[in-house]
Amino acid sequence: MYEVECLEETSGAVSSGTEVTVSTDVVAAEGVPELTEGDCVRVVFDGVQETYPVQLHTVFAIYLLDENGEAIDPT
């Protein structure tokens, strides 16, 4: 599990500034990138659980982002 802060609002599901718990049990062939504090990521998910902190339903993928906000190819 990762604790992350949402920096950009996500189609109404999670507001900017919200702390979110993200499961590393993803439904993707690429797996999960190794992350360190301060890394920016993009998380693909299908909904939220109304808990504190907010938890995401199914996580399909977690992508590490470069300094331009673009996903880094995991291969």
PQR file with spaces between the fields and no chain letter, atoms N, CA, C, O and H, PARSE charges and radii, in Angstrom:
ATOM       1  N    MET     1       0.842   -1.189    0.000 -0.4000 1.5000
ATOM       2  CA   MET     1       0.000    0.000    0.000 -0.0000 2.0000
ATOM       3  C    MET     1       0.875    1.236    0.000  0.5500 1.7000
ATOM       4  O    MET     1       1.916    1.281    0.655 -0.5500 1.4000
ATOM       5  N    TYR     2       0.441    2.224   -0.736 -0.4000 1.5000
ATOM       6  CA   TYR     2       1.095    3.530   -0.761 -0.0000 2.0000
ATOM       7  C    TYR     2       0.109    4.574   -0.266  0.5500 1.7000
ATOM       8  O    TYR     2      -1.090    4.471   -0.523 -0.5500 1.4000
ATOM       9  H    TYR     2      -0.404    2.186   -1.268  0.4000 1.0000
ATOM      10  N    GLU     3       0.605    5.572    0.440 -0.4000 1.5000
ATOM      11  CA   GLU     3      -0.165    6.747    0.811 -0.0000 2.0000
ATOM      12  C    GLU     3       0.268    7.843   -0.152  0.5500 1.7000
ATOM      13  O    GLU     3       1.453    8.174   -0.213 -0.5500 1.4000
ATOM      14  H    GLU     3       1.580    5.655    0.649  0.4000 1.0000
ATOM      15  N    VAL     4      -0.664    8.409   -0.900 -0.4000 1.5000
ATOM      16  CA   VAL     4      -0.334    9.453   -1.861 -0.0000 2.0000
ATOM      17  C    VAL     4      -1.264   10.638   -1.655  0.5500 1.7000
ATOM      18  O    VAL     4      -2.320   10.514   -1.035 -0.5500 1.4000
ATOM      19  H    VAL     4      -1.626    8.141   -0.849  0.4000 1.0000
ATOM      20  N    GLU     5      -0.862   11.785   -2.180 -0.4000 1.5000
ATOM      21  CA   GLU     5      -1.714   12.970   -2.167 -0.0000 2.0000
ATOM      22  C    GLU     5      -2.107   13.277   -3.600  0.5500 1.7000
ATOM      23  O    GLU     5      -1.256   13.333   -4.488 -0.5500 1.4000
ATOM      24  H    GLU     5      -0.004   11.886   -2.683  0.4000 1.0000
ATOM      25  N    CYS     6      -3.381   13.472   -3.820 -0.4000 1.5000
ATOM      26  CA   CYS     6      -3.886   13.800   -5.155 -0.0000 2.0000
ATOM      27  C    CYS     6      -3.504   15.242   -5.475  0.5500 1.7000
ATOM      28  O    CYS     6      -3.881   16.159   -4.745 -0.5500 1.4000
ATOM      29  H    CYS     6      -4.072   13.427   -3.099  0.4000 1.0000
ATOM      30  N    LEU     7      -2.761   15.448   -6.557 -0.4000 1.5000
ATOM      31  CA   LEU     7      -2.335   16.787   -6.953 -0.0000 2.0000
ATOM      32  C    LEU     7      -3.237   17.405   -8.007  0.5500 1.7000
ATOM      33  O    LEU     7      -3.280   18.627   -8.156 -0.5500 1.4000
ATOM      34  H    LEU     7      -2.454   14.703   -7.150  0.4000 1.0000
ATOM      35  N    GLU     8      -3.958   16.564   -8.736 -0.4000 1.5000
ATOM      36  CA   GLU     8      -4.887   17.041   -9.757 -0.0000 2.0000
ATOM      37  C    GLU     8      -6.214   16.322   -9.581  0.5500 1.7000
ATOM      38  O    GLU     8      -6.245   15.108   -9.383 -0.5500 1.4000
ATOM      39  H    GLU     8      -3.923   15.572   -8.615  0.4000 1.0000
ATOM      40  N    GLU     9      -7.320   17.074   -9.653 -0.4000 1.5000
ATOM      41  CA   GLU     9      -8.639   16.462   -9.506 -0.0000 2.0000
ATOM      42  C    GLU     9      -8.861   15.425  -10.591  0.5500 1.7000
ATOM      43  O    GLU     9      -8.479   15.621  -11.745 -0.5500 1.4000
ATOM      44  H    GLU     9      -7.295   18.061   -9.813  0.4000 1.0000
ATOM      45  N    THR    10      -9.482   14.318  -10.208 -0.4000 1.5000
ATOM      46  CA   THR    10      -9.677   13.197  -11.120 -0.0000 2.0000
ATOM      47  C    THR    10     -11.152   13.035  -11.456  0.5500 1.7000
ATOM      48  O    THR    10     -11.898   12.441  -10.678 -0.5500 1.4000
ATOM      49  H    THR    10      -9.792   14.159   -9.271  0.4000 1.0000
ATOM      50  N    SER    11     -11.568   13.533  -12.555 -0.4000 1.5000
ATOM      51  CA   SER    11     -12.949   13.383  -13.045 -0.0000 2.0000
ATOM      52  C    SER    11     -13.980   13.287  -11.923  0.5500 1.7000
ATOM      53  O    SER    11     -14.919   12.494  -11.997 -0.5500 1.4000
ATOM      54  H    SER    11     -10.963   14.016  -13.187  0.4000 1.0000
ATOM      55  N    GLY    12     -13.798   14.099  -10.888 -0.4000 1.5000
ATOM      56  CA   GLY    12     -14.767   14.165   -9.808 -0.0000 2.0000
ATOM      57  C    GLY    12     -14.639   13.100   -8.744  0.5500 1.7000
ATOM      58  O    GLY    12     -15.319   13.187   -7.721 -0.5500 1.4000
ATOM      59  H    GLY    12     -13.036   14.743  -10.827  0.4000 1.0000
ATOM      60  N    ALA    13     -13.792   12.092   -8.937 -0.4000 1.5000
ATOM      61  CA   ALA    13     -13.689   10.992   -7.977 -0.0000 2.0000
ATOM      62  C    ALA    13     -12.868   11.357   -6.751  0.5500 1.7000
ATOM      63  O    ALA    13     -13.234   11.001   -5.631 -0.5500 1.4000
ATOM      64  H    ALA    13     -13.240   12.022   -9.768  0.4000 1.0000
ATOM      65  N    VAL    14     -11.756   12.069   -6.953 -0.4000 1.5000
ATOM      66  CA   VAL    14     -10.865   12.438   -5.853 -0.0000 2.0000
ATOM      67  C    VAL    14     -10.454   13.895   -6.047  0.5500 1.7000
ATOM      68  O    VAL    14      -9.965   14.268   -7.114 -0.5500 1.4000
ATOM      69  H    VAL    14     -11.459   12.358   -7.863  0.4000 1.0000
ATOM      70  N    SER    15     -10.653   14.715   -5.021 -0.4000 1.5000
ATOM      71  CA   SER    15     -10.316   16.132   -5.110 -0.0000 2.0000
ATOM      72  C    SER    15      -8.838   16.366   -4.869  0.5500 1.7000
ATOM      73  O    SER    15      -8.188   15.605   -4.152 -0.5500 1.4000
ATOM      74  H    SER    15     -11.051   14.412   -4.155  0.4000 1.0000
ATOM      75  N    SER    16      -8.311   17.418   -5.468 -0.4000 1.5000
ATOM      76  CA   SER    16      -6.931   17.822   -5.261 -0.0000 2.0000
ATOM      77  C    SER    16      -6.684   18.066   -3.773  0.5500 1.7000
ATOM      78  O    SER    16      -7.513   18.670   -3.093 -0.5500 1.4000
ATOM      79  H    SER    16      -8.838   18.037   -6.051  0.4000 1.0000
ATOM      80  N    GLY    17      -5.544   17.595   -3.273 -0.4000 1.5000
ATOM      81  CA   GLY    17      -5.196   17.747   -1.865 -0.0000 2.0000
ATOM      82  C    GLY    17      -5.645   16.607   -0.975  0.5500 1.7000
ATOM      83  O    GLY    17      -5.284   16.567    0.201 -0.5500 1.4000
ATOM      84  H    GLY    17      -4.871   17.104   -3.826  0.4000 1.0000
ATOM      85  N    THR    18      -6.431   15.674   -1.513 -0.4000 1.5000
ATOM      86  CA   THR    18      -6.934   14.543   -0.741 -0.0000 2.0000
ATOM      87  C    THR    18      -5.850   13.476   -0.605  0.5500 1.7000
ATOM      88  O    THR    18      -5.187   13.131   -1.583 -0.5500 1.4000
ATOM      89  H    THR    18      -6.724   15.707   -2.468  0.4000 1.0000
ATOM      90  N    GLU    19      -5.670   12.951    0.619 -0.4000 1.5000
ATOM      91  CA   GLU    19      -4.769   11.819    0.826 -0.0000 2.0000
ATOM      92  C    GLU    19      -5.500   10.536    0.464  0.5500 1.7000
ATOM      93  O    GLU    19      -6.660   10.347    0.833 -0.5500 1.4000
ATOM      94  H    GLU    19      -6.209   13.231    1.413  0.4000 1.0000
ATOM      95  N    VAL    20      -4.817    9.655   -0.260 -0.4000 1.5000
ATOM      96  CA   VAL    20      -5.429    8.436   -0.773 -0.0000 2.0000
ATOM      97  C    VAL    20      -4.523    7.249   -0.483  0.5500 1.7000
ATOM      98  O    VAL    20      -3.305    7.338   -0.638 -0.5500 1.4000
ATOM      99  H    VAL    20      -3.875    9.809   -0.559  0.4000 1.0000
ATOM     100  N    THR    21      -5.123    6.131   -0.060 -0.4000 1.5000
ATOM     101  CA   THR    21      -4.397    4.882    0.087 -0.0000 2.0000
ATOM     102  C    THR    21      -4.552    4.100   -1.208  0.5500 1.7000
ATOM     103  O    THR    21      -5.667    3.838   -1.660 -0.5500 1.4000
ATOM     104  H    THR    21      -6.112    6.059    0.065  0.4000 1.0000
ATOM     105  N    VAL    22      -3.401    3.724   -1.808 -0.4000 1.5000
ATOM     106  CA   VAL    22      -3.400    3.025   -3.092 -0.0000 2.0000
ATOM     107  C    VAL    22      -2.833    1.625   -2.889  0.5500 1.7000
ATOM     108  O    VAL    22      -1.708    1.471   -2.415 -0.5500 1.4000
ATOM     109  H    VAL    22      -2.496    3.936   -1.440  0.4000 1.0000
ATOM     110  N    SER    23      -3.599    0.619   -3.243 -0.4000 1.5000
ATOM     111  CA   SER    23      -3.140   -0.764   -3.148 -0.0000 2.0000
ATOM     112  C    SER    23      -2.104   -1.049   -4.219  0.5500 1.7000
ATOM     113  O    SER    23      -2.215   -0.556   -5.342 -0.5500 1.4000
ATOM     114  H    SER    23      -4.514    0.745   -3.628  0.4000 1.0000
ATOM     115  N    THR    24      -1.103   -1.838   -3.879 -0.4000 1.5000
ATOM     116  CA   THR    24      -0.106   -2.259   -4.865 -0.0000 2.0000
ATOM     117  C    THR    24      -0.523   -3.563   -5.543  0.5500 1.7000
ATOM     118  O    THR    24       0.215   -4.098   -6.370 -0.5500 1.4000
ATOM     119  H    THR    24      -1.013   -2.238   -2.967  0.4000 1.0000
ATOM     120  N    ASP    25      -1.698   -4.074   -5.197 -0.4000 1.5000
ATOM     121  CA   ASP    25      -2.248   -5.266   -5.839 -0.0000 2.0000
ATOM     122  C    ASP    25      -2.998   -4.806   -7.081  0.5500 1.7000
ATOM     123  O    ASP    25      -4.219   -4.652   -7.052 -0.5500 1.4000
ATOM     124  H    ASP    25      -2.298   -3.640   -4.524  0.4000 1.0000
ATOM     125  N    VAL    26      -2.260   -4.584   -8.186 -0.4000 1.5000
ATOM     126  CA   VAL    26      -2.839   -4.010   -9.393 -0.0000 2.0000
ATOM     127  C    VAL    26      -3.222   -5.080  -10.404  0.5500 1.7000
ATOM     128  O    VAL    26      -2.693   -6.191  -10.397 -0.5500 1.4000
ATOM     129  H    VAL    26      -1.268   -4.709   -8.210  0.4000 1.0000
ATOM     130  N    VAL    27      -4.162   -4.709  -11.278 -0.4000 1.5000
ATOM     131  CA   VAL    27      -4.612   -5.593  -12.334 -0.0000 2.0000
ATOM     132  C    VAL    27      -3.926   -5.139  -13.625  0.5500 1.7000
ATOM     133  O    VAL    27      -4.573   -4.582  -14.512 -0.5500 1.4000
ATOM     134  H    VAL    27      -4.591   -3.805  -11.283  0.4000 1.0000
ATOM     135  N    ALA    28      -2.610   -5.379  -13.728 -0.4000 1.5000
ATOM     136  CA   ALA    28      -1.839   -4.974  -14.906 -0.0000 2.0000
ATOM     137  C    ALA    28      -0.620   -5.863  -15.043  0.5500 1.7000
ATOM     138  O    ALA    28      -0.043   -6.298  -14.046 -0.5500 1.4000
ATOM     139  H    ALA    28      -2.085   -5.831  -13.008  0.4000 1.0000
ATOM     140  N    ALA    29      -0.235   -6.128  -16.259 -0.4000 1.5000
ATOM     141  CA   ALA    29       0.913   -6.998  -16.505 -0.0000 2.0000
ATOM     142  C    ALA    29       2.223   -6.354  -16.096  0.5500 1.7000
ATOM     143  O    ALA    29       3.177   -7.059  -15.769 -0.5500 1.4000
ATOM     144  H    ALA    29      -0.703   -5.774  -17.069  0.4000 1.0000
ATOM     145  N    GLU    30       2.292   -5.020  -16.106 -0.4000 1.5000
ATOM     146  CA   GLU    30       3.538   -4.326  -15.807 -0.0000 2.0000
ATOM     147  C    GLU    30       3.906   -4.358  -14.334  0.5500 1.7000
ATOM     148  O    GLU    30       5.067   -4.141  -13.990 -0.5500 1.4000
ATOM     149  H    GLU    30       1.517   -4.447  -16.372  0.4000 1.0000
ATOM     150  N    GLY    31       2.955   -4.620  -13.464 -0.4000 1.5000
ATOM     151  CA   GLY    31       3.225   -4.598  -12.036 -0.0000 2.0000
ATOM     152  C    GLY    31       3.265   -3.176  -11.508  0.5500 1.7000
ATOM     153  O    GLY    31       2.620   -2.286  -12.063 -0.5500 1.4000
ATOM     154  H    GLY    31       2.011   -4.796  -13.743  0.4000 1.0000
ATOM     155  N    VAL    32       4.019   -2.957  -10.437 -0.4000 1.5000
ATOM     156  CA   VAL    32       4.073   -1.664   -9.776 -0.0000 2.0000
ATOM     157  C    VAL    32       5.511   -1.158   -9.776  0.5500 1.7000
ATOM     158  O    VAL    32       6.427   -1.900   -9.420 -0.5500 1.4000
ATOM     159  H    VAL    32       4.543   -3.679   -9.987  0.4000 1.0000
ATOM     160  N    PRO    33       5.721    0.107  -10.174 -0.5600 1.5000
ATOM     161  CA   PRO    33       7.084    0.627  -10.144  0.2800 2.0000
ATOM     162  C    PRO    33       7.564    0.789   -8.707  0.5500 1.7000
ATOM     163  O    PRO    33       6.760    0.979   -7.794 -0.5500 1.4000
ATOM     164  N    GLU    34       8.871    0.713   -8.512 -0.4000 1.5000
ATOM     165  CA   GLU    34       9.438    0.965   -7.192 -0.0000 2.0000
ATOM     166  C    GLU    34       9.408    2.474   -6.971  0.5500 1.7000
ATOM     167  O    GLU    34       9.965    3.229   -7.767 -0.5500 1.4000
ATOM     168  H    GLU    34       9.524    0.558   -9.253  0.4000 1.0000
ATOM     169  N    LEU    35       8.759    2.916   -5.894 -0.4000 1.5000
ATOM     170  CA   LEU    35       8.565    4.335   -5.648 -0.0000 2.0000
ATOM     171  C    LEU    35       9.319    4.791   -4.410  0.5500 1.7000
ATOM     172  O    LEU    35       9.549    4.016   -3.482 -0.5500 1.4000
ATOM     173  H    LEU    35       8.306    2.303   -5.247  0.4000 1.0000
ATOM     174  N    THR    36       9.699    6.061   -4.414 -0.4000 1.5000
ATOM     175  CA   THR    36      10.286    6.688   -3.247 -0.0000 2.0000
ATOM     176  C    THR    36       9.491    7.950   -2.938  0.5500 1.7000
ATOM     177  O    THR    36       8.787    8.476   -3.801 -0.5500 1.4000
ATOM     178  H    THR    36       9.512    6.691   -5.168  0.4000 1.0000
ATOM     179  N    GLU    37       9.605    8.426   -1.720 -0.4000 1.5000
ATOM     180  CA   GLU    37       8.876    9.620   -1.311 -0.0000 2.0000
ATOM     181  C    GLU    37       9.186   10.771   -2.266  0.5500 1.7000
ATOM     182  O    GLU    37      10.345   11.014   -2.602 -0.5500 1.4000
ATOM     183  H    GLU    37      10.176    7.999   -1.019  0.4000 1.0000
ATOM     184  N    GLY    38       8.150   11.468   -2.693 -0.4000 1.5000
ATOM     185  CA   GLY    38       8.309   12.588   -3.603 -0.0000 2.0000
ATOM     186  C    GLY    38       8.077   12.249   -5.058  0.5500 1.7000
ATOM     187  O    GLY    38       7.951   13.152   -5.885 -0.5500 1.4000
ATOM     188  H    GLY    38       7.208   11.270   -2.419  0.4000 1.0000
ATOM     189  N    ASP    39       8.017   10.950   -5.398 -0.4000 1.5000
ATOM     190  CA   ASP    39       7.738   10.554   -6.776 -0.0000 2.0000
ATOM     191  C    ASP    39       6.314   10.956   -7.153  0.5500 1.7000
ATOM     192  O    ASP    39       5.413   10.948   -6.314 -0.5500 1.4000
ATOM     193  H    ASP    39       8.120   10.217   -4.726  0.4000 1.0000
ATOM     194  N    CYS    40       6.122   11.304   -8.420 -0.4000 1.5000
ATOM     195  CA   CYS    40       4.787   11.586   -8.942 -0.0000 2.0000
ATOM     196  C    CYS    40       4.321   10.370   -9.727  0.5500 1.7000
ATOM     197  O    CYS    40       5.077    9.786  -10.505 -0.5500 1.4000
ATOM     198  H    CYS    40       6.854   11.310   -9.102  0.4000 1.0000
ATOM     199  N    VAL    41       3.059    9.997   -9.511 -0.4000 1.5000
ATOM     200  CA   VAL    41       2.503    8.823  -10.174 -0.0000 2.0000
ATOM     201  C    VAL    41       1.143    9.136  -10.763  0.5500 1.7000
ATOM     202  O    VAL    41       0.484   10.096  -10.363 -0.5500 1.4000
ATOM     203  H    VAL    41       2.446   10.471   -8.879  0.4000 1.0000
ATOM     204  N    ARG    42       0.732    8.321  -11.712 -0.4000 1.5000
ATOM     205  CA   ARG    42      -0.624    8.328  -12.241 -0.0000 2.0000
ATOM     206  C    ARG    42      -1.220    6.982  -11.883  0.5500 1.7000
ATOM     207  O    ARG    42      -0.619    5.940  -12.143 -0.5500 1.4000
ATOM     208  H    ARG    42       1.267    7.541  -12.037  0.4000 1.0000
ATOM     209  N    VAL    43      -2.414    7.004  -11.282 -0.4000 1.5000
ATOM     210  CA   VAL    43      -3.072    5.776  -10.851 -0.0000 2.0000
ATOM     211  C    VAL    43      -4.356    5.614  -11.658  0.5500 1.7000
ATOM     212  O    VAL    43      -5.176    6.529  -11.736 -0.5500 1.4000
ATOM     213  H    VAL    43      -2.902    7.850  -11.071  0.4000 1.0000
ATOM     214  N    VAL    44      -4.518    4.432  -12.259 -0.4000 1.5000
ATOM     215  CA   VAL    44      -5.730    4.118  -13.019 -0.0000 2.0000
ATOM     216  C    VAL    44      -6.584    3.220  -12.128  0.5500 1.7000
ATOM     217  O    VAL    44      -6.144    2.148  -11.714 -0.5500 1.4000
ATOM     218  H    VAL    44      -3.852    3.688  -12.196  0.4000 1.0000
ATOM     219  N    PHE    45      -7.815    3.668  -11.833 -0.4000 1.5000
ATOM     220  CA   PHE    45      -8.672    2.949  -10.886 -0.0000 2.0000
ATOM     221  C    PHE    45     -10.128    3.089  -11.300  0.5500 1.7000
ATOM     222  O    PHE    45     -10.453    3.847  -12.213 -0.5500 1.4000
ATOM     223  H    PHE    45      -8.172    4.540  -12.170  0.4000 1.0000
ATOM     224  N    ASP    46     -11.018    2.339  -10.610 -0.4000 1.5000
ATOM     225  CA   ASP    46     -12.429    2.364  -11.007 -0.0000 2.0000
ATOM     226  C    ASP    46     -13.386    2.879   -9.951  0.5500 1.7000
ATOM     227  O    ASP    46     -14.586    2.630  -10.058 -0.5500 1.4000
ATOM     228  H    ASP    46     -10.754    1.722   -9.868  0.4000 1.0000
ATOM     229  N    GLY    47     -12.920    3.574   -8.953 -0.4000 1.5000
ATOM     230  CA   GLY    47     -13.824    4.144   -7.956 -0.0000 2.0000
ATOM     231  C    GLY    47     -13.135    4.282   -6.617  0.5500 1.7000
ATOM     232  O    GLY    47     -12.010    3.820   -6.425 -0.5500 1.4000
ATOM     233  H    GLY    47     -11.945    3.776   -8.866  0.4000 1.0000
ATOM     234  N    VAL    48     -13.838    4.933   -5.682 -0.4000 1.5000
ATOM     235  CA   VAL    48     -13.262    5.163   -4.366 -0.0000 2.0000
ATOM     236  C    VAL    48     -14.157    4.595   -3.279  0.5500 1.7000
ATOM     237  O    VAL    48     -15.368    4.457   -3.453 -0.5500 1.4000
ATOM     238  H    VAL    48     -14.752    5.308   -5.837  0.4000 1.0000
ATOM     239  N    GLN    49     -13.532    4.269   -2.154 -0.4000 1.5000
ATOM     240  CA   GLN    49     -14.257    3.853   -0.959 -0.0000 2.0000
ATOM     241  C    GLN    49     -14.283    5.052   -0.027  0.5500 1.7000
ATOM     242  O    GLN    49     -13.257    5.702    0.170 -0.5500 1.4000
ATOM     243  H    GLN    49     -12.549    4.382   -2.014  0.4000 1.0000
ATOM     244  N    GLU    50     -15.416    5.347    0.538 -0.4000 1.5000
ATOM     245  CA   GLU    50     -15.561    6.491    1.436 -0.0000 2.0000
ATOM     246  C    GLU    50     -15.014    6.146    2.816  0.5500 1.7000
ATOM     247  O    GLU    50     -15.774    5.901    3.753 -0.5500 1.4000
ATOM     248  H    GLU    50     -16.250    4.819    0.378  0.4000 1.0000
ATOM     249  N    THR    51     -13.701    6.128    2.931 -0.4000 1.5000
ATOM     250  CA   THR    51     -13.023    5.846    4.193 -0.0000 2.0000
ATOM     251  C    THR    51     -12.046    6.985    4.445  0.5500 1.7000
ATOM     252  O    THR    51     -11.882    7.863    3.598 -0.5500 1.4000
ATOM     253  H    THR    51     -13.083    6.327    2.170  0.4000 1.0000
ATOM     254  N    TYR    52     -11.398    6.976    5.605 -0.4000 1.5000
ATOM     255  CA   TYR    52     -10.319    7.938    5.844 -0.0000 2.0000
ATOM     256  C    TYR    52      -9.066    7.193    6.211  0.5500 1.7000
ATOM     257  O    TYR    52      -9.088    6.427    7.174 -0.5500 1.4000
ATOM     258  H    TYR    52     -11.531    6.263    6.293  0.4000 1.0000
ATOM     259  N    PRO    53      -7.962    7.376    5.491 -0.5600 1.5000
ATOM     260  CA   PRO    53      -7.960    8.121    4.234  0.2800 2.0000
ATOM     261  C    PRO    53      -8.732    7.379    3.157  0.5500 1.7000
ATOM     262  O    PRO    53      -9.016    6.188    3.284 -0.5500 1.4000
ATOM     263  N    VAL    54      -9.063    8.094    2.105 -0.4000 1.5000
ATOM     264  CA   VAL    54      -9.802    7.510    0.981 -0.0000 2.0000
ATOM     265  C    VAL    54      -9.017    6.328    0.431  0.5500 1.7000
ATOM     266  O    VAL    54      -7.795    6.392    0.301 -0.5500 1.4000
ATOM     267  H    VAL    54      -8.832    9.062    2.001  0.4000 1.0000
ATOM     268  N    GLN    55      -9.725    5.245    0.108 -0.4000 1.5000
ATOM     269  CA   GLN    55      -9.098    4.093   -0.526 -0.0000 2.0000
ATOM     270  C    GLN    55      -9.714    3.912   -1.901  0.5500 1.7000
ATOM     271  O    GLN    55     -10.894    4.193   -2.112 -0.5500 1.4000
ATOM     272  H    GLN    55     -10.718    5.193    0.214  0.4000 1.0000
ATOM     273  N    LEU    56      -8.904    3.440   -2.829 -0.4000 1.5000
ATOM     274  CA   LEU    56      -9.385    3.224   -4.185 -0.0000 2.0000
ATOM     275  C    LEU    56      -9.913    1.804   -4.328  0.5500 1.7000
ATOM     276  O    LEU    56      -9.386    0.869   -3.726 -0.5500 1.4000
ATOM     277  H    LEU    56      -7.945    3.212   -2.658  0.4000 1.0000
ATOM     278  N    HIS    57     -10.977    1.654   -5.145 -0.4000 1.5000
ATOM     279  CA   HIS    57     -11.454    0.310   -5.475 -0.0000 2.0000
ATOM     280  C    HIS    57     -10.363   -0.357   -6.300  0.5500 1.7000
ATOM     281  O    HIS    57      -9.183   -0.164   -6.007 -0.5500 1.4000
ATOM     282  H    HIS    57     -11.405    2.414   -5.634  0.4000 1.0000
ATOM     283  N    THR    58     -10.701   -1.107   -7.282 -0.4000 1.5000
ATOM     284  CA   THR    58      -9.727   -1.818   -8.108 -0.0000 2.0000
ATOM     285  C    THR    58      -8.721   -0.851   -8.728  0.5500 1.7000
ATOM     286  O    THR    58      -9.098    0.122   -9.381 -0.5500 1.4000
ATOM     287  H    THR    58     -11.660   -1.264   -7.520  0.4000 1.0000
ATOM     288  N    VAL    59      -7.435   -1.133   -8.512 -0.4000 1.5000
ATOM     289  CA   VAL    59      -6.361   -0.353   -9.129 -0.0000 2.0000
ATOM     290  C    VAL    59      -5.868   -1.160  -10.323  0.5500 1.7000
ATOM     291  O    VAL    59      -5.421   -2.297  -10.174 -0.5500 1.4000
ATOM     292  H    VAL    59      -7.129   -1.923   -7.981  0.4000 1.0000
ATOM     293  N    PHE    60      -5.956   -0.561  -11.507 -0.4000 1.5000
ATOM     294  CA   PHE    60      -5.549   -1.247  -12.726 -0.0000 2.0000
ATOM     295  C    PHE    60      -4.077   -1.049  -13.035  0.5500 1.7000
ATOM     296  O    PHE    60      -3.427   -1.950  -13.566 -0.5500 1.4000
ATOM     297  H    PHE    60      -6.319    0.363  -11.628  0.4000 1.0000
ATOM     298  N    ALA    61      -3.544    0.117  -12.709 -0.4000 1.5000
ATOM     299  CA   ALA    61      -2.135    0.395  -13.010 -0.0000 2.0000
ATOM     300  C    ALA    61      -1.646    1.589  -12.204  0.5500 1.7000
ATOM     301  O    ALA    61      -2.420    2.473  -11.837 -0.5500 1.4000
ATOM     302  H    ALA    61      -4.072    0.849  -12.277  0.4000 1.0000
ATOM     303  N    ILE    62      -0.341    1.595  -11.937 -0.4000 1.5000
ATOM     304  CA   ILE    62       0.336    2.732  -11.323 -0.0000 2.0000
ATOM     305  C    ILE    62       1.523    3.049  -12.225  0.5500 1.7000
ATOM     306  O    ILE    62       2.373    2.194  -12.472 -0.5500 1.4000
ATOM     307  H    ILE    62       0.288    0.877  -12.235  0.4000 1.0000
ATOM     308  N    TYR    63       1.573    4.283  -12.711 -0.4000 1.5000
ATOM     309  CA   TYR    63       2.651    4.706  -13.595 -0.0000 2.0000
ATOM     310  C    TYR    63       3.495    5.775  -12.921  0.5500 1.7000
ATOM     311  O    TYR    63       2.955    6.744  -12.388 -0.5500 1.4000
ATOM     312  H    TYR    63       0.883    4.978  -12.510  0.4000 1.0000
ATOM     313  N    LEU    64       4.794    5.614  -12.937 -0.4000 1.5000
ATOM     314  CA   LEU    64       5.719    6.632  -12.471 -0.0000 2.0000
ATOM     315  C    LEU    64       5.771    7.709  -13.549  0.5500 1.7000
ATOM     316  O    LEU    64       5.815    7.390  -14.737 -0.5500 1.4000
ATOM     317  H    LEU    64       5.232    4.827  -13.370  0.4000 1.0000
ATOM     318  N    LEU    65       5.766    9.000  -13.143 -0.4000 1.5000
ATOM     319  CA   LEU    65       5.768   10.096  -14.103 -0.0000 2.0000
ATOM     320  C    LEU    65       7.123   10.794  -14.130  0.5500 1.7000
ATOM     321  O    LEU    65       7.827   10.856  -13.122 -0.5500 1.4000
ATOM     322  H    LEU    65       5.730    9.259  -12.178  0.4000 1.0000
ATOM     323  N    ASP    66       7.476   11.322  -15.309 -0.4000 1.5000
ATOM     324  CA   ASP    66       8.713   12.099  -15.424 -0.0000 2.0000
ATOM     325  C    ASP    66       8.436   13.555  -15.032  0.5500 1.7000
ATOM     326  O    ASP    66       7.323   13.878  -14.617 -0.5500 1.4000
ATOM     327  H    ASP    66       6.904   11.272  -16.128  0.4000 1.0000
ATOM     328  N    GLU    67       9.436   14.435  -15.160 -0.4000 1.5000
ATOM     329  CA   GLU    67       9.303   15.829  -14.746 -0.0000 2.0000
ATOM     330  C    GLU    67       8.284   16.606  -15.574  0.5500 1.7000
ATOM     331  O    GLU    67       7.867   17.691  -15.169 -0.5500 1.4000
ATOM     332  H    GLU    67      10.340   14.172  -15.497  0.4000 1.0000
ATOM     333  N    ASN    68       7.871   16.071  -16.733 -0.4000 1.5000
ATOM     334  CA   ASN    68       6.863   16.714  -17.580 -0.0000 2.0000
ATOM     335  C    ASN    68       5.464   16.151  -17.338  0.5500 1.7000
ATOM     336  O    ASN    68       4.506   16.555  -17.996 -0.5500 1.4000
ATOM     337  H    ASN    68       8.209   15.189  -17.062  0.4000 1.0000
ATOM     338  N    GLY    69       5.351   15.217  -16.392 -0.4000 1.5000
ATOM     339  CA   GLY    69       4.047   14.619  -16.107 -0.0000 2.0000
ATOM     340  C    GLY    69       3.669   13.503  -17.052  0.5500 1.7000
ATOM     341  O    GLY    69       2.512   13.086  -17.094 -0.5500 1.4000
ATOM     342  H    GLY    69       6.129   14.888  -15.857  0.4000 1.0000
ATOM     343  N    GLU    70       4.636   13.013  -17.813 -0.4000 1.5000
ATOM     344  CA   GLU    70       4.397   11.913  -18.753 -0.0000 2.0000
ATOM     345  C    GLU    70       4.774   10.591  -18.103  0.5500 1.7000
ATOM     346  O    GLU    70       5.741   10.522  -17.343 -0.5500 1.4000
ATOM     347  H    GLU    70       5.576   13.352  -17.779  0.4000 1.0000
ATOM     348  N    ALA    71       4.017    9.544  -18.398 -0.4000 1.5000
ATOM     349  CA   ALA    71       4.297    8.211  -17.851 -0.0000 2.0000
ATOM     350  C    ALA    71       5.623    7.678  -18.386  0.5500 1.7000
ATOM     351  O    ALA    71       5.909    7.771  -19.580 -0.5500 1.4000
ATOM     352  H    ALA    71       3.232    9.600  -19.015  0.4000 1.0000
ATOM     353  N    ILE    72       6.418    7.126  -17.492 -0.4000 1.5000
ATOM     354  CA   ILE    72       7.693    6.520  -17.869 -0.0000 2.0000
ATOM     355  C    ILE    72       7.429    5.070  -18.268  0.5500 1.7000
ATOM     356  O    ILE    72       6.791    4.321  -17.528 -0.5500 1.4000
ATOM     357  H    ILE    72       6.185    7.051  -16.523  0.4000 1.0000
ATOM     358  N    ASP    73       7.921    4.683  -19.435 -0.4000 1.5000
ATOM     359  CA   ASP    73       7.740    3.324  -19.936 -0.0000 2.0000
ATOM     360  C    ASP    73       8.420    2.349  -18.963  0.5500 1.7000
ATOM     361  O    ASP    73       9.622    2.461  -18.722 -0.5500 1.4000
ATOM     362  H    ASP    73       8.439    5.291  -20.036  0.4000 1.0000
ATOM     363  N    PRO    74       7.657    1.390  -18.401 -0.5600 1.5000
ATOM     364  CA   PRO    74       8.228    0.475  -17.400  0.2800 2.0000
ATOM     365  C    PRO    74       9.213   -0.544  -17.963  0.5500 1.7000
ATOM     366  O    PRO    74       9.866   -1.243  -17.188 -0.5500 1.4000
ATOM     367  N    THR    75       9.342   -0.652  -19.289 -0.4000 1.5000
ATOM     368  CA   THR    75      10.253   -1.652  -19.863 -0.0000 2.0000
ATOM     369  C    THR    75      11.616   -1.091  -20.147  0.5500 1.7000
ATOM     370  O    THR    75      12.491   -1.809  -20.631 -0.5500 1.4000
ATOM     371  H    THR    75       8.811   -0.084  -19.919  0.4000 1.0000
